[in-house]
Amino acid sequence: MNIKVKRNSEDDEESVGGNIQHIHLPYFESTQTSRCIKAYLDENIKEAKYYRNWIQSVESLNEGDLVYLSVNSYGGYLDGAIAIINAMQSTDANVHVCIDGVAASAASLIALAAPSVAVSPYASMMIHAATFGAFGKQSDVISHASFVDKQVKALMHDIYKDFLTEEEFQEVIVGREIWFDSEEIVSRLKRRAEIQEARAKAEEEAQRLEAELAVINAAIEEELKTKASKPSRKKSK
């Protein structure tokens, strides 16, 4: 967001006895110019390079600007979804996603990774495990599959945490496909927000208690040092 500041006309002044006096109350006027980048993900999620120009534009945004994404996609390439998610999470601008239709597979990751999500009345969402393939030497294929499996599980757990239950998440990992209508999406988003708020408060309280304990321990240590530095006095018989 760009802010331009200008002062009201300097002609609104007069000189009295060599001193400048204002005829009217001086004031400053500021103009705020914010940018909004709006895009429609209404096709399959493509390879990361397809989103290069969009990502560069998002990176140029400042605090107070807006990134708006309309999602209506059945998913697609995971690396493209990751590129979009990274851009949303690293920008200083506000990010808002609206699920206008279906947010399936990789598109559900994008929607749920946004800090602000709106859900249209006829929206739907589908969550399932990733599908990928590899070819080459047996050892290379096994190594690659193991790496991708670990990476995808970590990504899915970070984004679906608190939206899915732990039991549902484990079922998705082994192959279950879960669909949600708009009401269920809204309900789970609300529950996720409540869980995250409670977790943040618990972490804040834990940090406060830890700080208090550190102060108490420091006082005790200081007292022990003071006692140890004092010379001992022997009682005379």
DATA-V732689 format. One record per residue. RES is the residue in three letters. D_LAST is the distance of its C-alpha to the last C-alpha in Angstrom with 2 decimals. Layout:
BEGIN
RES,D_LAST + RES,D_LAST
END
This chain:
BEGIN
MET,83.01 + ASN,84.29 + ILE,83.70 + LYS,86.01 + VAL,85.15 + LYS,87.67 + ARG,87.63 + ASN,90.35 + SER,93.05 + GLU,91.97 + ASP,95.31 + ASP,93.72 + GLU,92.34 + GLU,93.62 + SER,92.70 + VAL,91.94 + GLY,91.33 + GLY,90.43 + ASN,87.89 + ILE,88.52 + GLN,88.47 + HIS,89.14 + ILE,92.07 + HIS,90.60 + LEU,87.18 + PRO,86.43 + TYR,85.40 + PHE,84.92 + GLU,86.75 + SER,85.43 + THR,87.45 + GLN,85.79 + THR,87.70 + SER,86.48 + ARG,87.99 + CYS,88.76 + ILE,89.64 + LYS,91.45 + ALA,92.59 + TYR,94.22 + LEU,93.11 + ASP,96.29 + GLU,97.08 + ASN,95.42 + ILE,92.19 + LYS,93.25 + GLU,91.59 + ALA,88.84 + LYS,91.14 + TYR,93.35 + TYR,90.59 + ARG,89.82 + ASN,91.44 + TRP,89.92 + ILE,86.44 + GLN,86.88 + SER,87.91 + VAL,84.92 + GLU,82.58 + SER,84.04 + LEU,83.12 + ASN,80.38 + GLU,78.19 + GLY,80.46 + ASP,83.34 + LEU,84.52 + VAL,85.41 + TYR,87.67 + LEU,88.79 + SER,91.38 + VAL,91.05 + ASN,93.98 + SER,93.76 + TYR,93.75 + GLY,91.36 + GLY,91.95 + TYR,90.10 + LEU,86.32 + ASP,85.77 + GLY,87.73 + ALA,85.62 + ILE,82.41 + ALA,83.75 + ILE,84.44 + ILE,81.04 + ASN,79.22 + ALA,81.21 + MET,80.44 + GLN,76.70 + SER,76.35 + THR,78.41 + ASP,76.97 + ALA,79.91 + ASN,80.05 + VAL,81.54 + HIS,83.66 + VAL,85.60 + CYS,88.31 + ILE,89.54 + ASP,93.20 + GLY,94.53 + VAL,93.03 + ALA,89.78 + ALA,89.93 + SER,88.05 + ALA,86.90 + ALA,87.97 + SER,85.50 + LEU,82.69 + ILE,83.80 + ALA,84.04 + LEU,80.67 + ALA,78.92 + ALA,79.86 + PRO,77.34 + SER,80.14 + VAL,82.83 + ALA,85.85 + VAL,88.03 + SER,91.74 + PRO,93.19 + TYR,94.96 + ALA,92.38 + SER,91.26 + MET,88.73 + MET,88.66 + ILE,85.69 + HIS,85.99 + ALA,84.66 + ALA,85.87 + THR,88.95 + PHE,89.15 + GLY,90.89 + ALA,90.53 + PHE,92.65 + GLY,92.21 + LYS,90.61 + GLN,89.04 + SER,85.57 + ASP,85.87 + VAL,87.12 + ILE,84.26 + SER,81.68 + HIS,83.24 + ALA,83.57 + SER,79.91 + PHE,78.81 + VAL,81.08 + ASP,80.03 + LYS,76.34 + GLN,77.13 + VAL,79.38 + LYS,76.98 + ALA,74.18 + LEU,76.54 + MET,77.88 + HIS,74.43 + ASP,73.24 + ILE,76.31 + TYR,77.14 + LYS,73.53 + ASP,73.30 + PHE,77.10 + LEU,77.62 + THR,75.42 + GLU,73.69 + GLU,76.15 + GLU,79.11 + PHE,77.81 + GLN,77.59 + GLU,81.12 + VAL,82.41 + ILE,80.91 + VAL,82.85 + GLY,86.10 + ARG,86.32 + GLU,88.13 + ILE,87.00 + TRP,89.12 + PHE,88.06 + ASP,90.24 + SER,89.37 + GLU,87.69 + GLU,85.44 + ILE,84.57 + VAL,83.62 + SER,81.59 + ARG,79.65 + LEU,79.07 + LYS,77.63 + ARG,75.38 + ARG,74.27 + ALA,73.35 + GLU,71.29 + ILE,69.45 + GLN,68.75 + GLU,67.55 + ALA,65.17 + ARG,63.90 + ALA,63.37 + LYS,61.38 + ALA,59.23 + GLU,58.58 + GLU,57.74 + GLU,55.27 + ALA,53.69 + GLN,53.32 + ARG,51.75 + LEU,49.19 + GLU,48.49 + ALA,47.95 + GLU,45.57 + LEU,43.61 + ALA,43.44 + VAL,42.01 + ILE,39.35 + ASN,38.42 + ALA,38.30 + ALA,35.95 + ILE,33.60 + GLU,33.73 + GLU,33.06 + GLU,30.02 + LEU,28.62 + LYS,29.31 + THR,27.57 + LYS,24.38 + ALA,24.60 + SER,25.09 + LYS,21.95 + PRO,19.03 + SER,16.03 + ARG,12.72 + LYS,9.45 + LYS,6.58 + SER,3.79 + LYS,0.00
END
